[in-house]
Amino acid sequence: MGFVFDVSKQESLRTLYSTSKRAREDVVWVSCRSYDLSVCKLDFEECEFEEKTRNISIDPKSLAKGSARVAHPCQVQGRAIDLVAKIYKDHGQNTKYVHQSDAQCLWVANQSWVAFLEHARTCADQGQSGAGDILEAMDGVSFVDGSVYELEGSYSFPVVFVEPCIPGTFTKYQSNAKFGQQTTAAQIMDCFSHYSWTHSDKKYMVADLQGNLNAKMLTDPQIHCEEFDFSLGNLGADGIKDFFKQHKCGSYCDALDIQNNRPEDDDEDEEK
């Protein structure tokens, strides 16, 4: 089951990640179990999570709403950084499995991202100028990491996803079904989606790329994969096919030498 993030429905996403530190004297701590992904595999059943007991405080006032989730500022005892707790609007989706699948998506996306930048560096060393442009634009950028928190007690959202707060202006470079924006950053993100499919031996594609490049942080990716479930935004083979219908390889794909690595039926369509 998949859904499409509609940029037009994002409500003040910049405020979601430009949280001011709220000095709240009425902090209410809730005991919970946290699950940090320690071993990640494409097959969710083979993933391993480290369980800890922690205390969390979630501000009842939300910061922003996306098409699927609502974000609240939160604090975790022992963690000094600004955090947000993401909660699905459909409370039936606030299960440990769904949120852990989101953690899996972040991990897989970041591993693909690291490989993408390493490949760009190799190509740049070989004199491919477009690869150097990728490295310059994406220097220091990575995906945030997140943890799953299972709250003790009776709540309408018994499980939440907690990740670092991204400061500044939040930008959506693509959705999980809409690609082809003409900004430099969006074109590089589309190139990354293409690369992730190539690098994974055509097993999956990382999509729905968003965040703040000035803050060097990306978040909320989706993984299109036919063989494994991943998260709710997985559109499987159809998502990959839709990407290649919209994606026209340019200088960045050329620089990484992936421009000819496309689905066979896509190549046939190009010839028609």
Residue pairs with C-beta under 8 A, 6 or more apart in sequence:
1 232
2 176
2 232
2 233
2 234
2 235
2 236
2 239
3 67
3 68
3 232
3 233
4 67
4 175
4 176
4 177
4 178
4 233
5 66
5 67
5 68
5 172
5 175
5 176
5 208
5 220
5 233
6 67
6 175
7 172
7 175
7 178
9 66
9 67
10 64
10 65
10 66
10 67
10 172
11 64
11 65
11 66
12 64
13 64
13 66
13 170
13 172
14 168
14 169
14 170
15 63
15 64
16 63
16 64
16 66
16 71
16 84
16 166
16 170
17 84
17 165
17 166
17 167
17 168
17 170
17 212
17 215
18 167
18 168
18 169
19 63
19 73
19 82
19 84
19 165
19 167
21 82
22 59
22 73
24 59
27 57
27 75
28 57
29 55
29 56
29 57
29 77
30 55
30 56
30 57
30 58
30 151
30 152
30 153
31 53
31 54
31 55
31 151
31 152
32 53
32 54
32 55
32 56
32 149
32 150
32 151
32 152
33 51
33 52
33 53
33 54
33 149
33 150
33 152
34 51
34 52
34 53
34 54
34 76
34 147
34 148
34 149
34 150
34 162
35 49
35 50
35 51
35 96
35 100
35 103
35 147
35 148
35 149
35 150
36 49
36 50
36 52
36 147
37 47
37 48
37 49
37 50
37 100
37 103
37 104
37 107
37 147
38 48
38 49
38 50
39 46
39 47
39 48
40 47
40 104
40 107
40 108
40 111
41 47
42 108
42 203
42 204
42 225
42 227
42 228
43 228
44 97
44 100
44 101
44 104
44 228
44 229
44 230
47 100
47 104
49 100
49 103
49 148
54 76
54 77
54 78
54 149
55 76
55 77
56 74
56 75
56 76
56 77
56 85
56 149
56 151
56 160
56 162
57 74
57 75
57 76
58 72
58 73
58 74
58 85
58 160
59 72
59 73
59 74
60 72
61 72
62 70
62 71
62 72
63 71
63 72
63 73
63 84
64 70
64 71
65 71
65 89
68 88
68 89
68 90
68 232
69 86
69 87
69 88
69 89
70 86
70 87
70 88
70 89
71 84
71 85
71 86
71 87
72 84
72 85
72 86
72 87
73 82
73 83
73 84
73 85
73 165
74 83
74 84
74 85
74 160
74 162
75 83
76 83
76 149
76 162
81 164
81 165
82 164
82 165
82 167
83 162
83 163
83 164
83 165
84 162
84 163
84 164
84 165
85 149
85 160
85 161
85 162
86 160
86 161
86 162
86 163
87 94
87 157
87 160
87 161
88 94
88 98
88 157
91 156
91 157
93 232
94 157
94 158
94 159
94 160
95 159
96 148
96 150
96 159
98 159
98 231
98 232
99 148
99 159
99 160
99 161
100 148
101 229
101 230
101 231
101 232
102 146
102 148
102 161
102 231
103 145
103 146
103 147
103 148
103 161
104 230
104 231
105 221
105 222
105 223
105 230
105 231
106 143
106 144
106 145
106 146
106 163
106 219
106 221
107 145
108 204
108 206
108 223
108 230
109 143
109 196
109 206
109 218
109 221
109 223
110 142
110 143
110 145
112 192
112 195
112 196
112 199
112 200
112 206
113 141
113 142
113 143
113 192
113 206
113 218
114 142
115 195
115 199
116 192
116 195
116 196
116 199
117 134
117 135
117 138
119 195
119 199
119 256
120 131
120 132
120 134
120 135
120 255
120 256
121 131
121 135
122 131
123 130
123 131
123 255
123 256
123 257
124 131
124 132
124 134
124 135
128 255
128 256
128 257
129 255
130 251
130 252
130 254
130 255
130 256
131 252
131 255
131 256
133 184
133 251
133 252
133 255
134 188
134 191
134 252
134 255
134 256
137 184
137 185
137 188
137 213
138 188
138 213
140 216
141 211
141 213
141 216
141 217
141 218
142 216
142 217
142 218
143 211
143 217
143 218
143 219
143 221
144 163
144 164
144 166
144 211
144 217
144 218
144 219
145 163
145 164
146 161
146 162
146 163
147 161
147 162
147 163
148 159
148 160
148 161
148 162
149 159
149 160
149 161
149 162
150 158
150 159
151 157
151 158
151 159
151 160
163 219
164 217
166 211
166 212
166 215
166 217
166 219
167 212
167 215
168 212
168 214
168 215
169 212
169 214
170 210
170 211
170 212
171 185
171 210
171 211
171 212
171 213
172 210
173 181
173 183
173 185
173 186
173 189
173 190
173 209
173 210
174 180
174 181
174 186
174 189
174 190
174 193
174 207
174 208
174 209
174 210
175 207
175 208
176 207
176 208
176 222
176 224
176 233
176 235
176 239
177 235
177 239
177 242
178 246
179 190
179 193
179 207
179 242
179 243
179 246
179 247
180 186
180 190
180 246
180 247
180 248
181 187
181 190
185 213
187 250
187 252
188 252
189 209
190 247
191 249
191 250
191 252
191 253
191 256
191 258
192 206
192 209
193 205
193 206
193 207
193 209
193 243
193 247
194 205
194 243
194 247
194 249
194 253
194 258
194 261
194 262
195 256
195 258
196 204
196 205
196 206
197 204
197 205
197 240
197 243
198 258
198 261
202 263
203 225
203 227
204 223
204 224
204 225
204 227
204 228
204 230
205 223
205 224
205 225
205 239
205 240
205 243
206 221
206 222
206 223
207 221
207 222
207 223
207 224
207 239
207 243
208 220
208 221
208 222
208 233
209 218
209 221
210 218
210 219
210 220
211 217
211 218
211 219
211 220
222 230
222 231
222 233
222 234
222 235
222 239
223 230
223 231
223 234
224 230
224 234
224 235
224 236
224 237
224 239
224 240
224 243
225 234
225 236
226 236
226 237
226 240
235 242
240 263
241 263
241 265
241 266
244 262
244 263
244 266
245 266
245 269
249 258
249 259
249 262
253 259
262 270
